[in-house]
Amino acid sequence: MAVSNIDQLDPAQWDPNLDAVIAAPANHKVLFENERLRVLEVILEPEEEEPTHHHRWPSVFVFDQVGGPIHDMMPDGTIAPPNRDVIQAIQAWDGKGCLVVHMAPQPAGRVLNASGKTLHGVRIEMKS
């Protein structure tokens, strides 16, 4: 069954089996969840690439440890252009304190931590 472009743009239509917690559980741990919020601890070790997954809700990502380069990967394994909000924020970050990034819903993809530093943070997803 073909997926229309409209379905790809509507996060409510995204495959629930590709939700980050289901598709990439080694990298996403639920710390808290209710009907309005889901709070995830996110860990990606150096040189690790997550399984393909999505994040259907807008979020705020608070990194307490991250270094570049970090690459967005398409489901087919190609590297996406480095224009996504989080990639630009990591590149501009001075490494002091925490890095806070407001993020739109993310369609299916994965992240490759090509740095020598563990990526660690808390992602607060706003369901409503």
N, C-alpha and C positions, 0 to 999 in steps of 0.2 A: 504494500500500500504506500503510495507516494505521500509525502508530507508537503503541504502547501507552504509558501513563504509566509502567509498569515499565521499559520500554526507555529512557525519558527520564531515569530516575533512575540507571540503571546505565551509568557511563562507558564500560565495555567495549562497550556497544551503540551508542555514538555514531558518527556517520558519520566514517570515517577521513579523508575528503577535506576535512573541516572542522577538522582538526588545525591548530593555530596556525601551524606552520612551512609547511604546504602551502597553507592558505587565506589567510594574511596574511604572506607571506615578506618583504615590504619592512619589516615591523615586528618580525620574530622571526628572529634569526640563531642557529644552533646553535654554541655555543662548545665544548661537550664532550658526548659521549653514550656510555653503555654500557648494559648490561642493567638497571642499577638507577637510574641518574640521567640526566637531560637538563638541561643548563645552557644557558639562552637569554639573549642580549642583547636587550633590548626597547627600542625607540625609537619614540616617537610625537611628531611635530612639533606646534607650536602650531596649533590649529584643525583638526588632522587627525583623521579618523575611520577606524579600521581596518576592513577587510573582516570580515564575520561569520566567527567561528571559535570553537573551544572549547579548553579545557585539561583533559584527561581525568585527570590525576594531581594529588594534593595537592602543594603547593609552598611554598617560602619565596621571597618577592619582596624583593629589596634594592634600594631606590631610592636613587640618589645625586643625582637631580635630578627634582623633580616639584612641580607647583603646581596649585592648584584654580582654577576648577572642572573636575573630570573627571566625565564622565557615562557610566554604563552604558547601552547601547542594546540593545533587544531586536532579534531578527532582522527584525521588521517595521518597525523605525525608531523606535518609541516609546521614550521615556526610562524606564528602570526606576527604581523607588524607590531612594533613596540609602542603602540599608540593608546593602549588601554590605561585608564586612570591609575590603577595600582602600579603598573610598570613605570609610568612616568614619575609617580610619587617616590618610588624606591630609588630611581636614578637621581632624583633631585635632593634626596634626604641627606642631611649632614651626619647622621648616625648618633645624634644626641637625643636623649629622652626616648619617647615613644613616637612612632609614626602612625598617624590617624588618617585613614582614607575612606571617603564616602564612595560607595560603589553601587552601580546599577545592577539589576539582575544579569547573571552571566550565563549565556547558553553553553551547551556541551563543549568541553575542551579539557585541557589539563595543564598543569604547570610543571616546568622543569627547573629545579633549583640548581643552576650551574655554578653556584658559588661554593666556597669552602666553609660556609657558615649555615647552621641550622636556621630555618625560617620558623618562627614561633609567634603566635598571636592569638587574639580572641576576636571572633567575627560575630557581630550582633546583627542578626537578620530580622527585619521588620515585616511580619506576615501581613499586617493590615495597616 
